[in-house]
Amino acid sequence: MTHTVKMPYQRWALTGIAALSLLGSAGCAASPTPAPGNGGAAGGDAADTAVPGGGSGDYANGTYSATGSYQTPGGEESIGVTVTLESGAVADVQTEPMPSNGTTELYQGKFSSGIKEQIVGTPLDELSVDKVSGSSLTSGGFSNAIEQIKSEAAQ
């Protein structure tokens, strides 16, 4: 029987790699600060909407696209958003994941698969996405893109 003894520096290196991996994963799953108008409740898998009547709702019908960026533990990420507006409300939404690593690809994929059912039919001024399908950081990039779309669609 052979017995292998690991050197102390090998244990430290493996422990450090494991810790960094866990920190990176945990950062992508963290819940953001609650958005105004959601009663102060944090988290949840649904898109939260603000109090009705909060904005003008004066947007031109059409399809608008923007790219939103957001910060992750691994650096800045982006997601493309295309929204179709009808009478000031979201009639359709498409996202284009733009991941720079595997973790971001996973979370942007989850976000993209659940966003449509959460926001279609919601007035653009009442849109406040917090967390979709377990992805909370991607919503920051989505919200960034929506703000650009609001400016472009405003009449």
N, C-alpha and C positions, 0 to 999 in steps of 0.2 A: 504494500500500500504506500503510495506516495502522498506526501502532504505538502501543499504549497502554502507558503506564508506570504501574504501581500505586504508590501512595503507601506509604511504609514502615509507617505505622500500620495500613493495610489488611492488609498481610502479617502483622503481629503479631496482629491481631484474628482473622484466619482460622487462624493457627497455634494460638492459644489455644483457639478453639472446637474445632478438631480434637483437641487434646490432652485437653480435658475430656471429649469424646465417647469417646475411647479409654479413659480412666481409668474412666469410668462402666461401660463394657462389661466391662472387665477385672475390676472389682470383683465383678460378678455371677457371674463364672466362676471365681473363686478357690476353691481347696480349703480347707476349714476344718481346724481342728486335729482329728486323729484321735480318735475316740471310744474310751473304755476298752473293752477286750475285743476289739479287732480286730487284735491283734498289732502295733500301732504302724504298720500300713500306712496310708498316706494315699491318698485319692481312690478311684477305681474307680467304675463306674456302678451297681453293685449295692448294695442295702441291706446293711449289715453287721449281724450279730447278735452280741449279747454272749454270754458263756459261759453255757451252760444251767444252770438251777438258781439263778440269781442273785436271784430274787424269789419272792414268795409264790404268785402265780398264782391268788389267791383273788378272782376278779372275777365279778360277776353277769352272766349272759347278758343280752343286749339290745343296743340301738342307742344310741350316745352321740355327741353333737356338741359341738364347742368351736372357738373361733377362736384361732389362735396368731399371735403377732406376732414379727417379726425385723427386724434392722437391715440396710440396704443402703447403698451409697454415696450413694444419692439420698434416704435417710430411712427411716422406719419403714414396714414393709409388713405385711399380714396375709393369712392363708389360712384358710379354713374347712375343718374336718375332721369327717367322720362315719364312725364305726367300728362295725361289728357284731361283737360278741364271742360266741363259743360255746366253752364249756369253757376259758375263759381265753385263747383264741387268736383272732386276727383272722380272721373269716369273710368280711368284706367291708369295703371302704373307699371313700369318696367324698371328693373335695376340691372346694371352691368357691373358685376363684381370685378374689382381691379386689385386682387391681393398681391402682396409682395412676399408672402410666406405661407406655409401650410396651415398655421393656426388661423390667420386672417381669412384664408380661403374657406375654411370650415365655417367660421362665424358669418362671413358675408353670404355664403351659400344658405345657411339657416335663415338669415334675415330675408334674403331674396325670395325664399320659398314661402314665407309667411306674410309678407308685407301687403300684398294685394288684398287678401281677405280682411285685413285689419283697417284699411283706409278707403277703399272704393265706396263712394257715396257720401263721404265726409266733406263738408265745406272746407276750402283751402285755408281760410282764416281760423278754423277750429282744429286744424291738424296739429297734433303734438305727440309724436312717436317717442316712446320711452324705451321699450324692450320688445323685440319680436322674436319668437321661437327660441328664446334663451340667449339671444344676442343683444347686448346692451350698448356696446361701444359703437357699433356700426350705425346706430340711430343718430349719433352725432354728425356723421358725414351725410346721412340722409337729410337731416334737418338743415344742414348747411346748404345742400343743394336746393331744398324747398324754398329757403329764403331767397336764393338767386332766382328761382322760377317765379316767385311772387313778384319780385321787382320787374321781371321781364313781361309778365302777364298783366300787370296793373294797367288799367285804362286811364 
